[in-house]
């Protein structure tokens, strides 16, 4: 929840003043923030595009997005199509009973989340073939419901998901997606939900693997634009692994405008909010920025970002990779699925 005392003492209103999608004066920002502190309706609730950036922009760690999404649900501010809403909520629901898979609890477990089919090509090769894994909706973090203002669904399912993982005796869980890692490492702690195992970010795992096989690495010598996804706003400390991996495999992460704290999200979630024009504008601005700073490829962690931007990136002459793809290339693998 938004920590009101911190907001009352704030002199910068950075959470809103840095927002790349809401145009507001500093004076009005203070007024709207205090409305939300008091649980009142605010123009911010309907104008918010759920990019999560305000959570990182806040200099006082007052967790503004947590409050925004809570009030968006209360006031139905995003006006998501009810049929779409019902379908998405049902689509990713965990089952009443989970089948227990035999695993070695003394070894890390790889969470494929719900991407086991969508990303099956990317989850192959020496980085992944020898990992034991869990996958499916029974282990899905559900953070995507932030995009449709249904935080209550996440809170309702969190104990079920965690218990499903706990039943397998997992001690360390390697997370394929920022949302999964952000759920276990940030969302649960700030909502006082116990996580009885250690989440490991995919990039930390990749870096450690590469270091162990450093003599096998062939430097790639390409320039990339990194597409930071919205979920990473909850866990900005993980960004360091991208730089460490890039240095190790001989990749230059171009210092473009829309990266790091100033990143633009892929805008894929905007379509659920009926914001087609803003989607096109945001994606065009983002891709033009990649081109202006000399990137040869766009690199992602999130498969959904890749799906949202991929065809447009390709039409502009850039290649699309997950960061794990680059790691596999540097280790000498041939990736036939890359276009």
Secondary structure, DSSP 8 states (H G I E B T S, - for coil): ---HHHHHH-SS-HHHHT-SS----HHHHHHHHHHHHTT---HHHHH-----HHHHH-TT---HHHHHHHHHHHHTTT---HHHHHHHHHHT---SS-------TTS-EEEEET-TTTTTTTT-STTTTT-EEEESGGG---GGGGGGT-HHHHHHHHHHHHHHHHTTT-SEEEESSHHHHHIIIIIHHHTT----SEEEEHHHHHHHHHHHTGGG-----EEEEEE--GGGGG-GGGHHHHHHHHHHHTEEE---SSSGGG-----GGGGGGT-HHHHHHHHHHHHHHHHHTT-SEEEES-HHHHHHHHHHHHHTT-EEEEHHHHHHHHTT---TT--
